[in-house]
């Protein structure tokens, strides 16, 4: 039997697994369909990488996060593990070459974006591969009950028909019980099997700061907590305004959002990782793939849309397991802003249809055409042609994509790629006949490997330095060689792309499900209401509140959040506590209730009652259900 610890040590240098990792590895190795729930930063990737390396064949990894996909492929290559990525930013020919390498080569990992799964070229080639495992990252995207549903994820179960007997490992950092059950059903698990690590983070202190002056509060917090941090905001303008404010107050800060050019975003990330910039003020575009372990605080300047979003973003603090803080700034005006957000996120049906038509006109796709094709999509260019706001268009595109019409990715930074399409012998003959290209070709061959078997990423500037040519001259050489059918050259490109999953419909046949629209709007409102309750809550431990939402029962109060500290001030004698306990238990025997109901029925002031209820939960006598009401424990 394979020693997984040897693989862990050989490739990653770790002597032991983190809690739950080894259980997941063994479950997958036994051929069991497995759903693994692990918090952000819990080391999910190792749970499929280790067993895949221990087995013959290749592991399929399905993920919608192209930037993260690229990072993982590069990390594996750095460890001398052969890995390939397949996503919407690639040409059809690149995809064909990549798939052939996975069929006939000794590749161990193929990362695939979900919209690729239904294409004919993938379905034909994947059946020729010796697949040992299907790993589904961000598995909550398959559930309509989840906060980030993606229709293309529903195609994954079709893989099971093409690859019978291959186990599935589904991974997510955020899933309620309801979503977890839906994931296993949608992925056609042979039987329900879930391994879960508690979402509790002992080192992370959750705090809500109620304030009328959030800018003043930022100065207080950043003055009290040393180390690097992230401040999340809802729009690009705020990233600039808050950064300027911090800089004026002598705090090293930078801003980050999706509208910045890729090279600038990379530079800003590097400066933050190296602590040149202490604080990053960012939209939610900053986050996926962050591997900085020593983040000491994450501040949310605005109320997040959902507990899932908040939990994931807050969880980027303290991954080194040292003390860290997740702080939400809250003011009365946040509630009004949240109400407006509902309407912005759900444009009316006439607006949705108009944006559908405008989008296909922008892409120059005729009625009945376009299915399966991929197009560049530049939001700023689109907005310049039409009068809608960026928020309205973004929301409409999200709704239309969830209707299954297309898949839209975040900006893809596709580097330049090159692939020699003639054999080595023929290339030598070409160099002899065309001496003007000889040195240029030799430099390429010395600089990069794998050029004859696959498309290889390269940088024109680096090639210019090594050849002594200008960048423009390098470009001309590459274009000429491509025109002479010696190479295939794909220049660098940076922009989001849209993959059309269905043909363009005429105006009369554009269909948006009223039922789905209302369902998703209701779910959005429900999640937003939970966040409102979290922000306004003064009774229940912050950590316990979030854990309850994710289905964890009988959890202990953290003792460190603002609520726990406030509750400690409400000291009760044992006799007084037992007196109230005897009144509360009969009341909850008849029906669950919240603080307001219990306080009203028993005449106990809410501030005192919250401390009593926390104590009763600590002793396992009551718990808070998923509806956030207090109930008697089964015992």
N, C-alpha and C positions, 0 to 999 in steps of 0.2 A: 504493500500500500504506500502511496506517495506521502512523503513528509512535507506538508504544506509549510511548515516552519522553515525548511531548507530553502524553498522558493522565496518566501518572504525575506529571508536573510540575504539570499543571493542577489535578488534584483532590487530590493528596497532598503536593505541594511538594517531591518528591524528584527529584534530578537523575539518579539511576541506580538500577538494580535491585540487589538483593543477589545473591550467588552462587546460581545455579540458577533464580532467579525468571524471568528472561527466557527461558531454555530451555523452561520449562514453559508460559509464555505463548505462545511460538511453536508449540509442539507442539499445544496446544489449538486455536490459530488455524488450523492446518493440518487440523483435523478428526480428529486422532488421539486414540483412547482413551488416557488417560495415568494412571498411578499415580505420585504424587509423594510421596516420603518426605522430610520435612523436620523437623528437631528443633523442640521447643517454642520459640516466639519467633522462628521463622525467617521469618515473614511469609507464611504460607500464603494468607491471604485475598486478597492482591493478585494471586495467580496466576490467580484466576478473575474477580476484579472488573475488572481491566484489559482482558482480551480480550472480556469481555461488553460493556463500554462501547464497545469498538471495533466491535461488530457490531450489526446491526439485531436487534431482538427482546429477549426477556427471558431471564435466567439463573435456573434453578431451583437453589437451594442446600439440600441436605438435611442437617440436623444435629439431634442429640437434645438439645442444650444450649440450653434455652429462654432462659436468662439471657444467654448469649453471642449468641444469635439477636437478641434485643432490642437488645443493645449495638451489634451490627453494623448493624442497621437504623437506629438513631438516628445512628450515625456517618456512614452514607451520606446520610441526610437532611440532616445538618449541612453536607455537601458539595454540597447541591442535587442529589442523585441520588435518584430516586424508588424506594423499596423498601418491601416489604410482608412481614409475618410471618404464618404460619399454624400454629397449634399447638393442643394439647388444651384449653387454658384458655379458648378462644373459644366463643361460642354458634354454633349452626348458621347463624343469620341473619348474624352477623358474618362467618363464613367465606364465605357466599354473596356478600356485598357485596365482600369482599376479592378473591375470585376473579373477579368481574365486572370489577373495576377492572383486574386484570391482563390480562384478555382484551381489554377495550375501551380502556383507558387507556394511557399511555406509560411504564408502570413498567419498570424495568431489572432488578430483582432480586425474586424471591419466595423467601423462606426458609420451609421446610416441615419440620415434625417428621415422622419416618418413619412413624408410625402413621396419619397423614392420607392416605398414598399410596393405600391400598386402598379408601378411601371412594368411593362412587359419585359424589358431588358433585364430588370432585376429579378423578376419572378422566374425567368428561364435560367439565369446563371446561378441563382442561389440553390436551386435543386441539385446542381452539380458539385456544390461545396460540401465538405465534411464538417458540418456545423455541430459543435459540442455543447453550445449554450446560447440561449437568447436572453440578453440582459436589457431590460426596459428601464431607462433612467427617467426621472420626472414622471413616474407612473400615474400620478394624480391627474395628468392631462387626459387620460382616457375616460374619466368620469364626468358626466354632465353635472353631477353633484359637486364636483371640485371647483376651485376658484380659477382654474386656468385651462378649461376644456379645449381640446384641439381635435377636430373631426378626423384628421389623418391618423390619429392614434387608434381609431377603431379598425384600421386596416391590419393591425398587428396580429389579431387572432387568425387572420387568413394565412399567416406564416405557418401556423400549426398544421394546416392541411398539407402544405408543401414540405414541411420538415417534421413528420410524425415521430414522436418519441423523444424529441429534443426538449429538455426542461427549460422553463422560463423563470428568470429571477427578476421580479419587479421591485424597483427601488424608489423611495420617496422620503423627503424630510418632513412633509406636512400632509397628513391625511386624518380626517375624522374617522370614526368607526364606520359610518355610513359610506364614506368614500373608499375606505379599505375593502369593504365587502364588494362594492361595485367594481373595483379594480380586478379582483380575483374572478369575478363573474365575466367581465368583458374580455379578460385574457384567457378564458376557457380553462381555468385550473382544473386538474383532475379531481382535486379535493382542496378545500380551504386550508391554507397553511401559512400562518403569519408569524414572523419573528420580529419582536419589537423591543427596541431599547427605549427606556423612559426618556421623554423629552425634557425632563428636569435637568437644568444646568446649575449645579451647586455653586459655581464660581460667579454666575451672572446675576446681578441684582437689578430687578425691574423697578423703575420709579416713574411716577407721573408728577410733573411739576405744574401746578395750576398757577397761571400768571397772566397778567394783562400786558406785560412787556417781555416778549420772548427774546428780543435782542439783548436786553439787560441780563436775562437768565443765562444766555449763552456765555457771557463774560464770566458770570459766577461759576458755571460748571467747568468751563475750560481752565479756570484759575485754580479750581480745587482738585481736579483729576489730572494727573500727569500722563504723558504718553500720547499716542496718536489716536485719532478718532474719525468718525464719519458723521456728517450731518445730512440727513435725508430731507429733501423738499419736493414739492409737487411740480414745479415748473422751472424752466431754464433761467428766467429772469431772477428768480430768488437765489439761484446758485451764484449769480454774479453779485447781487446786492449784499448777500450775507458774507461772501468772500471779501468784498471791499470793506465791509464793516469790521470784520475780524482783523484784516491787515492794518486798518487805521488804528486799531487797538493793540497793535504789536503782536498779533497772533499769526504765526505762519500758516497760511491756508491757500487752497486752490479750489477751482470749481471744475465740474465734470458733467457733461450731458451728451445725449446722442447726436446733437447738432454739430459737435466738434469734428474736425477731420481726424481720421484714424491715427495718423502719425502723432498728432497733438495729444490725443487721448492716451496713446501708449506712453508718451513722454511724461504726461501728468501722473499716470499710474506708477511709473518708475520712480518719480520724485517722491511720491507719497510712500511707496514701499521703503525707500531709503531714508525716510524721515526728513527729507529736504523740505517738504510741505508736511506740517504736522497734522493738519485737518483737511479732509476732502469734503467739500460741500457739493452734493450731487443729487441728481434725480435717480430713479430706480434703474437707469441704464448702467450705473456703477454697482457692481456686485457679483455677477456670475463669474466664477473662476478666481475670485480674490483669494489669495493664499497667504495673506499676512496674518500671522498667528497672534501678534502682540497688540491687537487693537484694544484699547482700554475702554472706549465708550462708543456707543452708537446713539445719536440723538435724532429723534423724529420731530422736525419742526412743525409738520402738519399731521393731521389724523390719517393713518393708513386706511385703505379700503377694506381690509379684512384681517382677521387674526393670523391667517396663514402667511400673508405678506409681511405683517409685522414680526411674526415669530422668526421667519427666515432672515429678514434684514437685521433684526436685533441680534440674532444668533451669530452674526459676523464678528461680534465682540468676544474677546476672551477665549479664543480657540487654543491658546497655550495653557489653558486651565488655571491661569492666574486671575485674581479678582478683576472684574470688569462690570460696566454699568450699561443698561439699556434704558434710555430716558425719553419719555414722551412729553413734549411741551403742550399744554392744553389751556385754551382760553374759551370763554363763552361763544365767541364768534366762530369757532371751529364747527359748532353744530349747524349753524346757518350755511356755512360753506359746504358741509357734507350733504345737506339737502339739495343744494344746487348741483352737486356732483352726479346725483342720480339722473337728472335730466340730461346733462351733458354726455353721460356714458350711454344713454339710450335714446338716440335721435328717433323722431317719428318715422313711420313707414314710408311716407312720401319722400323724405330726405334720404332714406336708405336706398330707395329705388333710383333716385336722381344721381346719387354718388356711384351706384353700380354702373349706370349708363356712362357717366363721365369717366370712370376708371377704364372701361373697355375702349372708349373713344381715345383716351390718352394713350393706351397701349396699342391702338390701331388694330384691334381684333374685330373681324366682322361677325355678324350673327351666325351661329352654327360652327364657328371655328375656335381655335386656340387651346383645346383640351390637351393637357399634358405638356404644354410649352411653358418656358420660364422667361420672364421679362425683367429688365431693370426697372426699378420704381424709385424715383427721386421725389420725395414728398414736397420739398420746396418748389420744385418745378411744376408739380401738379397744382399746388395751391395758387401759383401765380396765374394759372389759367382759369381758376374758378373762385367764387366768392366765399366759400365756407371757411370756418376757422380750422386751425390745425387739430384742435381737440375734437371737433365734430367729425372731421374726416377720419381721424385715428379710431374713434369709437365706432363709426360706421364700418370701417374696414374690419375691425375685430368681430363685429356682429355678422357681417357677410362671410367672413372666413369660417366662423362657427356654424354657418349654414351649409358649409362644405363646398362653396363655389371656388375658393382658391386658398392657398397657403401663403402667408407673407412672413418673410424673415426679417430680423434686424439687419443692420448694415453688415455686409460681408466684406472683409478685407481679403480679397483674392490676390495673392502675389503673382508675379509673372511666372509662367511655366514653360518648360521646353522639353521636347521628346524627339530623339533621333528615330526617324522612320525608315532608314535604310540600314542594312547589315554592316558590321564593322569592316568586312572586306571591301564592300562597295564604297564605304566612306573613305577608306584609304585610297582607292582608285580616284575618287572625286578630288581628294586633296592634291594628288599628283597632277591631275589635269587642271586644277584651279588653285595655283600657288598663292593667289591673293587672299584666299580664305584659310590657308593652312595654319598659320599661327593662331588665328582667332579660334579655330576649331580645337586646336591643341590645348589652349587655355581653358576652354569650356570642359573638355574631357578631364583635365587635371583638377579642376575646381569642384566637379560634382560627380556623384556616382548614381548608377541605376538609370542612366539616360536612355539606354536602348530598350528597357523593359517597361518603363512607366514615365508619366509626366513628372518632372522634377521642378520644385520651386527654386527660383534664383532671383538675384537682384541686378538690374542693369548697371547701377552705379558701381557695385563691386566689380563687375566684369570690365567696366570702363577703366577702373584703377589698375586692374591686373593686365589689361591689354595695352594700356597707354593711349587708348582712344577716348574721344569725347563720348558723352552719353548718347548724343544724337547719332554719332557714327556707329555705335554699338547697335542702336535700334535699326539702322539701315542694313547693317550686316545680317541681323536676325530676320528681317523682312525678306531680304534677298534669298537667304538660305531656305526660308519657308516657301518662297515662290519657286525655288528649284527642287522642291520636294525632298530636301535633305532632312529638314526638321519640321516639327509642328511647333509654332510659337504662339502663345496666348499672353498678350500684354496684361499688366496689372490693372485691377478694377476694384473700386470701392463704392458700393451702394447696396441698398436693400434690394431684394428680388421677390417677385410674385410668381408662384407656380399655379397655373390654372388647373384645377382638379376636374372641372366640367367645361363644356363648350359654352360660348356666350349665348344667352337667351335673348329673345326679343322682348320689348317692353311689357307686352301682355303676359308673358310667361314667367317673369321674375317672381319667385315665390319666397316669402319670408314667413316661417312658421309662427303664427300668433301664439301658439301654445309654448313653443320654445322661447320666444321673445319674453313672454310674461314670466315664464319659469326662471329664466336667467336674471331678469330684472328683480324678481322677488328674492332670489338667492343673494343677489348683490346687496339689496336693502337689508336682508337678514344679517349678513356679515358686517355691513357698515354699522348696524344697530348694536352688534356685539362689541365693536370697537368703541362706540359711544359709551356703552355701559362700562367697558374697561376703563376708559378715561375718567368717567364720573364716579367710579366705584371707590368707596372709602371703607368698605367692610371686609372684603375678602382679600387675602394675600395675593399679590399680583401673580406670582409664579403659579399658585394653586388655581387661580382664575383661568390662566392659559392652558394649564394641564387638563383641567376639567373640560374645556372646549374640545381638546383632542382625545377625550374619552378616558383619561386616567382617573381612577377613583381612589379614595382613601389616601390622598397625598398629604404630606406634612407641610405646614406653613414654613416659609423660608426663613422667617425671623429677621430678615434684613431689608425688605422693601419698605416703602413709605407707609403702607397700610399696617404692616406688622409692627413697625416702630410706634405708630399711633395707637395700636391696640394694646401694646405693653403698658401704655400710660393709664389704661382703664383697669387698674388692679382690683381683683375681687378676692374676698376670703373664700376658703373652700366651702364653708357653710352657705354663703351667699350664692356661689356658683351652683351648688347642688340644688338649692331651692329653685333657681331659674330653670335648671336642667329638667327637673320634675314637671315643670309647666310646659316646657317646649316639646318634650317627647310625646305626650298625648295629642298635642295639636298636630304634629307632623304624622301621627299614626293615621289620622283621618285624611289628610291631604298634604302634598308638598307645598312649600311656600317660600317666598323671598323675604328679605329683611323687612320691607315695608309691611307685608301682611302679618308677620309674626309680631312685629312691634305694635301694630294696631290692635291685634287680638289680645295681646298679653299686657299691653301698657308699659313695655320696657323701652326706654329711649334707645334710638337706633345706634348711637355711638357705643353705648354699653353692650347692647345686644351683639354687635359685630364681634367683640372680644369673646363673648360666651360661645357663639357659633364656631369661631375659629378653634376654640379649646375643645369643643365637642367633636369637631372634625379630626383634630390631632389625636383624640382618644378613640377614634374609629366608631363613634356612636351615630354620626350622621355623615352624609356626603352631599356634594353638589352635583346634580344630574346634568345631562347635556343641555337641558332646557334652562340651566343655571338656577333652578330652584333647589332648596334644601330638602333632603329626604332622609328617612331613617335607614341606617345600614341594615343589611340582611341578617348580620349576626345578632 
